[in-house]
Amino acid sequence: MKFNQLTAFLCTAAMLGACAPAAAAPMTVCAADELQTSAATSGVCGDNLTWEYNRTTHSLNIRGTGPMYSWDKIDDIPWWQCYLYYGSAPASVNISSGVTSIGKLAFAGHADIDSIKIPDTVTSIGECAFLGCTDLTSVTIPKSVTEWGPSCFYKCSSLRSITFEDGLTTIGECAFMACTSIEKVTIPASVTKVGTGAFLLCSGLTGVEVSPDNTAYSSVDGILFSKNQNVLIYYPNKAGASYVIPDTVLGISGFAFSDCTQLKDVTIPPQVILIGEGCFSSVSETGSQITPRKDLTLHVAEGSKAESYAKENNLTYQASAAKGPITTQPKVDPYTLGDPTGDGSINAEDATMILVAAARIGTGGESGLTSQEFAAADIDSNNAINAMDATAILRFAAAMGTGTASDIRDYT
């Protein structure tokens, strides 16, 4: 199966178009029967939530208990009407303790919001909730947040400071996409999942730091890796024209190098057997266009996965003879442990299949796998599939290539 990470994880142009406001400035209501001279400054925004907008202080206060409503159109958001009819918008948002969710599109297009306090009762932030809040400069994500809608803080171009409370376990897909003013991010020990595209198009981000106590991730010179550095996850736009990927790396996540505009040369070791889509491509601001970078040269080993990837994706590369054996694809009986694709090989395609299935589960869906495929994917036999199972496959396949492999379960 072909793994299209942009479709599986990232915010597509269609989705962003549905969320994005037509303009950040007050809009004009054209239909004659919709013309009004005033708008409500208070009302209901959840079954047990109320809102109130103070036109003098430009503050929006949300009080009560339980979840906030979600909206499919910005025009339907009640406090957006204050923007339309009074020509002023909330500059600060105060959400009281007791509110358990921030709805889809809740503050999208509210460019004047420069401060927001998210209480520790909030467990979910909806899709595009703060899209285009271009004056927002800092945000603290409480440890209570476990669910993220795509593009929560998409295009918050002034956002410079992100604080993740220790205890937070998940950073959502595309959560801070196109937040171009972020320079550094620190991931606490408690985080076990960083969603694909979480920092995509953060062109100002020069380093990702990770707590040394984190058991899932690590950071070397500001570059984000899995804990054991078998997977390179994200290379920020740090200084330096060349980079040699460490020999420990077996896989490179999709779009890992998309933001590193200063990088001109990347050396990929021959043991890398998984390279995600768009790794060495430029991505448009909406995620709708992926263009291979022509100003980047890949240095690869002849006959390696990296060489075939460069050819298939029309990338500039230079190939040289490998100094050691190229990783092979071990042959097994179909649907043996480690072969959920059932093609008789344990390889990157199997790891990819697991990552896609895990992503579906992570967003509340079904894995899409048959019972036979699931059993073959569950390397550690814990009745769950996740990135650890995919990593075990990559490590086992690499060890097979060097003739040192043992039982695949030893690589979990």
C-alpha positions, -999 to +999 in steps of 0.1 A: +000+000+000+012+035-007+015+057+024+004+093+017+013+111+049-001+144+038-035+128+033-033+107+064-021+133+088-017+168+075-043+196+070-052+194+034-061+225+013-098+215+013-099+213+051-080+246+055-103+263+030-133+253+050-118+267+082-100+298+070-118+332+073-123+352+042-105+381+058-092+392+092-109+426+090-146+431+097-168+417+069-198+433+053-232+416+054-245+419+019-280+405+020-306+432+027-326+410+051-295+403+071-285+439+077-284+448+114-272+478+134-263+458+165-253+424+177-256+406+210-227+409+234-236+379+254-252+345+250-248+307+251-218+288+237-224+254+252-252+235+269-238+249+302-216+277+290-222+314+285-202+341+269-199+379+274-180+404+253-170+437+270-168+464+242-148+487+264-121+464+275-123+442+244-123+411+265-143+379+260-153+359+290-165+323+288-180+308+319-197+276+331-190+239+330-188+213+302-178+214+265-180+244+242-200+242+210-182+237+177-190+256+145-187+248+108-186+284+097-170+314+112-202+335+106-220+312+130-197+319+160-216+343+182-188+366+192-178+370+156-209+391+151-193+417+175-164+418+150-188+424+121-211+450+136-190+469+161-157+469+141-139+457+172-128+422+182-118+405+214-082+412+224-081+389+253-100+357+261-107+345+296-120+309+298-131+299+333-122+267+351-149+242+344-149+245+306-138+212+292-133+219+255-126+246+230-148+242+200-139+239+163-132+273+148-140+290+182-116+319+177-106+315+141-100+348+123-098+368+155-066+385+146-067+409+176-065+382+203-031+387+220-037+366+251-055+334+260-056+314+292-066+278+288-077+263+322-065+229+333-101+216+330-099+217+291-092+183+277-097+190+240-090+218+215-110+217+183-100+219+147-087+253+136-097+267+170-072+296+169-066+297+131-052+331+120-049+346+155-020+366+142-015+388+173-013+359+197+023+358+211+023+331+237+003+301+248+005+275+276-010+241+269-022+225+301-014+189+309-052+181+308-053+185+270-054+150+254-073+157+221-062+181+194-081+189+162-059+195+132-044+230+128-054+243+163-030+272+161-025+272+123-010+305+110-006+322+144+023+341+128+032+361+160+033+331+183+068+330+198+064+312+231+048+278+236+048+262+270+038+226+273+030+217+309+047+186+323+020+159+323+009+167+288+011+134+267+002+145+232+010+173+208-015+172+180-011+169+142-004+202+125-011+219+158+014+248+152+016+246+114+029+279+098+036+295+132+066+313+116+078+332+147+084+302+169+122+299+175+125+271+201+102+244+216+108+223+246+090+189+249+085+178+285+092+143+298+055+133+298+049+137+260+046+103+243+032+115+209+042+143+186+017+144+158+029+145+122+032+181+109+030+195+145+057+221+136+055+220+098+062+253+081+076+268+113+103+285+093+117+304+124+121+272+145+158+266+149+157+239+176+135+214+194+146+205+229+134+174+247+136+166+284+162+139+291+136+120+311+113+116+281+110+080+271+097+084+236+118+113+221+152+128+222+170+158+207+205+161+193+216+197+184+180+207+182+169+179+159+140+157+170+145+120+171+128+089+186+143+081+219+168+055+205+175+077+175+163+051+151+139+076+136+146+112+126+114+130+131+120+167+124+150+188+113+143+225+120+155+254+100+188+256+118+221+271+106+243+249+085+245+240+048+251+203+052+241+174+075+251+138+079+223+116+092+236+095+121+242+058+115+216+049+142+188+061+119+167+035+102+137+057+092+130+093+084+095+107+091+075+124+063+083+161+058+112+159+082+134+182+062+107+204+046+115+235+066+153+235+065+158+261+037+194+267+047+203+230+042+219+222+008+235+188+013+222+157+032+241+124+035+218+094+041+234+062+055+227+030+036+208+013+065+179+038+062+150+017+049+120+040+055+117+075+041+084+092+044+067+113+018+078+149+012+109+145+033+130+167+010+103+188-006+089+223-001+053+224+012+029+252+004+013+271+033-020+252+029-003+219+026-019+215-009+014+216-029+045+195-024+074+205-046+108+186-047+136+209-037+160+214-065+186+233-044+192+203-021+216+174-030+213+140-014+244+119-009+234+082-010+248+047-013+244+028-046+215+004-044+201+019-012+166+028-003+177+064-004+189+062-040+156+047-052+137+073-032+157+101-049+150+086-083+113+081-077+108+117-063+129+135-089+155+147-064+190+157-070+214+131-057+250+117-059+255+080-054+286+063-043+296+027-035+283+015-001+310+008+025+290-020+041+261-043+032+228-027+020+199-037+042+180-065+026+143-074+030+140-107+050+117-133+035+091-149+057+058-167+054+029-142+046+014-126+077+042-138+099+048-115+129+062-083+114+045-088+079+011-072+082+011-065+044+013-102+037+038-099+009+063-123+025+089-096+034+095-077+066+103-042+055+094-005+055+060-011+039+050-031+070+061-003+093+043+022+071+011+002+073+013+002+111+018+039+113-012+046+091-034+022+111-022+037+144-030+072+131-066+061+123-070+047+158-055+079+173-082+100+157-110+078+170-114+056+140-109+019+133-074+005+124-086-007+090-067-039+095-081-074+094-076-096+124-048-114+106-030-081+097-035-068+132-019-099+147+011-096+124+015-059+133+013-063+171+050-070+176+050-068+214+017-087+217+000-060+239-032-060+218-024-025+205-004-012+175+017+020+176+050+035+165+069+012+188+057-018+167+068+001+135+102+009+150+107-028+159+101-038+123+126-012+111+153-023+136+147-060+128+149-054+090+181-035+094+197-062+116+187-088+090+207-068+065+238-071+086+232-108+094+228-101+132+190-103+136+174-125+162+137-127+172+118-097+160+102-093+195+137-085+208+136-052+190+105-037+208 
